[in-house]
Amino acid sequence: MAVLAQALTSLIATGAFGILFNAPKESLVKCGLIGMGGWLIYFLLEDYSNNPILATLAATIFIAVISQQLAKFYKTPVIIFSVAGIIPLVPGGLAYDAMRNFVENDYNSAIALAAKVLMLAGSIAFGLVFSEVINQVIRKINHNKVRI
């Protein structure tokens, strides 16, 4: 039941962010489904491995690869799908807690939380870049096959 609740709320949240991001109306459901898929991968992998950084990286790679494929299929910019899909993974609550601890002069907790936020944000950035590199390699291989 928890997985169903996570799926539904991530679908709604991602679709709602697509509205705020001014994504085309016909892509809102697709954005929601990408965000839901990424969040479910994160949720299940983090629960299984207890490693949020690995879970974030895996979910980000999934989101970026699917976003690139949908963008190619629907002839829309990749950013429409990838930005909306990444939103559930952004560690906003942790960043807030880190800043709150800095303000309250609890520097040990603040630094620990800030380090976790940086690692999670770094894994999101790395996942997006890594999937783009994979996409470029695949394009180059396919381009070379066409020449031969």
C-alpha beads as a LAMMPS data file, in Angstrom:
LAMMPS data file: protein, C-alpha beads

148 atoms
147 bonds

1 atom types
1 bond types

-500.0 500.0 xlo xhi
-500.0 500.0 ylo yhi
-500.0 500.0 zlo zhi

Masses

1 110.0

Atoms # bond

1 1 1 0.000 0.000 0.000
2 1 1 2.896 2.345 0.716
3 1 1 4.246 1.837 -2.805
4 1 1 0.870 2.758 -4.289
5 1 1 0.707 5.926 -2.181
6 1 1 4.273 6.838 -3.188
7 1 1 3.445 6.234 -6.861
8 1 1 0.293 8.325 -6.790
9 1 1 1.782 11.266 -4.925
10 1 1 4.904 11.348 -7.105
11 1 1 2.743 11.235 -10.245
12 1 1 0.661 14.180 -9.025
13 1 1 3.675 16.165 -7.799
14 1 1 5.610 15.711 -11.019
15 1 1 2.615 16.549 -13.183
16 1 1 1.907 19.632 -11.072
17 1 1 5.489 20.774 -11.459
18 1 1 5.106 20.304 -15.198
19 1 1 2.248 22.808 -15.026
20 1 1 4.438 25.284 -13.118
21 1 1 7.237 24.677 -15.623
22 1 1 4.822 25.493 -18.498
23 1 1 5.270 22.098 -20.110
24 1 1 2.906 21.455 -23.025
25 1 1 -0.448 20.060 -21.889
26 1 1 -0.053 16.880 -23.906
27 1 1 3.222 16.083 -22.114
28 1 1 2.005 16.518 -18.512
29 1 1 0.945 12.891 -18.064
30 1 1 4.205 11.707 -19.600
31 1 1 6.154 13.976 -17.240
32 1 1 4.161 12.588 -14.332
33 1 1 4.829 9.005 -15.366
34 1 1 8.558 9.645 -15.732
35 1 1 8.702 11.242 -12.292
36 1 1 6.668 8.401 -10.829
37 1 1 8.969 5.786 -12.362
38 1 1 12.072 7.556 -11.119
39 1 1 10.639 7.996 -7.634
40 1 1 9.587 4.348 -7.424
41 1 1 13.089 3.261 -8.415
42 1 1 14.499 5.558 -5.749
43 1 1 11.980 4.467 -3.112
44 1 1 12.441 0.733 -3.673
45 1 1 16.220 0.834 -4.122
46 1 1 16.750 3.080 -1.100
47 1 1 14.558 0.789 0.995
48 1 1 16.444 -2.288 -0.209
49 1 1 20.020 -0.961 -0.093
50 1 1 19.667 1.833 2.504
51 1 1 21.907 3.943 0.250
52 1 1 20.102 7.106 -0.909
53 1 1 22.989 8.223 -3.114
54 1 1 23.013 5.012 -5.160
55 1 1 19.213 5.080 -5.315
56 1 1 19.245 8.694 -6.521
57 1 1 21.872 7.908 -9.159
58 1 1 19.915 4.921 -10.494
59 1 1 16.648 6.865 -10.561
60 1 1 18.297 9.817 -12.294
61 1 1 19.826 7.641 -14.990
62 1 1 16.423 6.027 -15.574
63 1 1 14.717 9.428 -15.799
64 1 1 17.314 10.857 -18.157
65 1 1 17.359 7.864 -20.511
66 1 1 13.554 7.690 -20.701
67 1 1 13.386 11.477 -21.151
68 1 1 15.774 11.312 -24.088
69 1 1 13.796 8.533 -25.725
70 1 1 10.452 10.305 -25.260
71 1 1 11.893 13.590 -26.495
72 1 1 13.115 11.868 -29.637
73 1 1 9.797 10.056 -30.139
74 1 1 7.564 13.094 -29.533
75 1 1 10.003 15.610 -31.063
76 1 1 10.103 17.816 -27.969
77 1 1 13.027 19.148 -25.919
78 1 1 14.523 16.691 -23.433
79 1 1 14.402 19.273 -20.667
80 1 1 10.592 19.133 -20.544
81 1 1 10.689 15.531 -19.368
82 1 1 13.944 15.470 -17.441
83 1 1 13.387 18.535 -15.255
84 1 1 9.873 17.500 -14.286
85 1 1 11.038 13.933 -13.652
86 1 1 13.941 14.968 -11.433
87 1 1 11.805 17.095 -9.101
88 1 1 10.841 14.284 -6.686
89 1 1 14.535 13.455 -6.213
90 1 1 15.682 16.961 -5.274
91 1 1 16.731 16.980 -1.597
92 1 1 14.890 20.173 -0.667
93 1 1 13.835 19.027 2.792
94 1 1 17.393 18.057 3.690
95 1 1 18.706 21.385 2.422
96 1 1 16.132 23.187 4.568
97 1 1 17.143 21.146 7.630
98 1 1 20.822 21.904 6.976
99 1 1 20.169 25.643 6.774
100 1 1 17.957 25.538 9.858
101 1 1 20.729 23.812 11.817
102 1 1 23.222 26.448 10.657
103 1 1 20.898 29.193 11.896
104 1 1 20.416 27.388 15.216
105 1 1 24.214 27.094 15.621
106 1 1 24.135 23.286 15.470
107 1 1 27.103 23.141 13.122
108 1 1 27.852 19.426 13.443
109 1 1 24.373 18.426 12.284
110 1 1 24.331 21.204 9.690
111 1 1 27.589 20.101 8.076
112 1 1 26.509 16.461 8.030
113 1 1 23.210 17.339 6.383
114 1 1 24.850 19.760 3.946
115 1 1 27.334 17.069 2.914
116 1 1 24.463 14.659 2.269
117 1 1 22.638 17.309 0.226
118 1 1 25.767 17.905 -1.862
119 1 1 26.245 14.181 -2.474
120 1 1 22.606 13.750 -3.502
121 1 1 22.716 16.788 -5.779
122 1 1 25.999 15.547 -7.213
123 1 1 24.486 12.144 -7.933
124 1 1 21.615 13.844 -9.769
125 1 1 24.060 15.866 -11.867
126 1 1 26.279 12.841 -12.485
127 1 1 23.293 10.722 -13.528
128 1 1 22.125 13.329 -16.031
129 1 1 25.598 13.727 -17.530
130 1 1 26.276 9.975 -17.557
131 1 1 23.054 9.230 -19.426
132 1 1 23.885 11.921 -21.975
133 1 1 27.301 10.345 -22.514
134 1 1 25.640 6.954 -23.027
135 1 1 23.233 8.540 -25.500
136 1 1 26.083 10.142 -27.452
137 1 1 27.994 6.842 -27.618
138 1 1 24.890 5.047 -28.895
139 1 1 24.338 7.754 -31.520
140 1 1 27.949 7.486 -32.661
141 1 1 27.741 3.691 -32.935
142 1 1 24.490 3.929 -34.910
143 1 1 25.968 6.631 -37.159
144 1 1 29.009 4.465 -37.900
145 1 1 26.756 1.470 -38.713
146 1 1 24.873 3.562 -41.251
147 1 1 28.118 4.542 -42.995
148 1 1 29.327 0.968 -43.379

Bonds

1 1 1 2
2 1 2 3
3 1 3 4
4 1 4 5
5 1 5 6
6 1 6 7
7 1 7 8
8 1 8 9
9 1 9 10
10 1 10 11
11 1 11 12
12 1 12 13
13 1 13 14
14 1 14 15
15 1 15 16
16 1 16 17
17 1 17 18
18 1 18 19
19 1 19 20
20 1 20 21
21 1 21 22
22 1 22 23
23 1 23 24
24 1 24 25
25 1 25 26
26 1 26 27
27 1 27 28
28 1 28 29
29 1 29 30
30 1 30 31
31 1 31 32
32 1 32 33
33 1 33 34
34 1 34 35
35 1 35 36
36 1 36 37
37 1 37 38
38 1 38 39
39 1 39 40
40 1 40 41
41 1 41 42
42 1 42 43
43 1 43 44
44 1 44 45
45 1 45 46
46 1 46 47
47 1 47 48
48 1 48 49
49 1 49 50
50 1 50 51
51 1 51 52
52 1 52 53
53 1 53 54
54 1 54 55
55 1 55 56
56 1 56 57
57 1 57 58
58 1 58 59
59 1 59 60
60 1 60 61
61 1 61 62
62 1 62 63
63 1 63 64
64 1 64 65
65 1 65 66
66 1 66 67
67 1 67 68
68 1 68 69
69 1 69 70
70 1 70 71
71 1 71 72
72 1 72 73
73 1 73 74
74 1 74 75
75 1 75 76
76 1 76 77
77 1 77 78
78 1 78 79
79 1 79 80
80 1 80 81
81 1 81 82
82 1 82 83
83 1 83 84
84 1 84 85
85 1 85 86
86 1 86 87
87 1 87 88
88 1 88 89
89 1 89 90
90 1 90 91
91 1 91 92
92 1 92 93
93 1 93 94
94 1 94 95
95 1 95 96
96 1 96 97
97 1 97 98
98 1 98 99
99 1 99 100
100 1 100 101
101 1 101 102
102 1 102 103
103 1 103 104
104 1 104 105
105 1 105 106
106 1 106 107
107 1 107 108
108 1 108 109
109 1 109 110
110 1 110 111
111 1 111 112
112 1 112 113
113 1 113 114
114 1 114 115
115 1 115 116
116 1 116 117
117 1 117 118
118 1 118 119
119 1 119 120
120 1 120 121
121 1 121 122
122 1 122 123
123 1 123 124
124 1 124 125
125 1 125 126
126 1 126 127
127 1 127 128
128 1 128 129
129 1 129 130
130 1 130 131
131 1 131 132
132 1 132 133
133 1 133 134
134 1 134 135
135 1 135 136
136 1 136 137
137 1 137 138
138 1 138 139
139 1 139 140
140 1 140 141
141 1 141 142
142 1 142 143
143 1 143 144
144 1 144 145
145 1 145 146
146 1 146 147
147 1 147 148
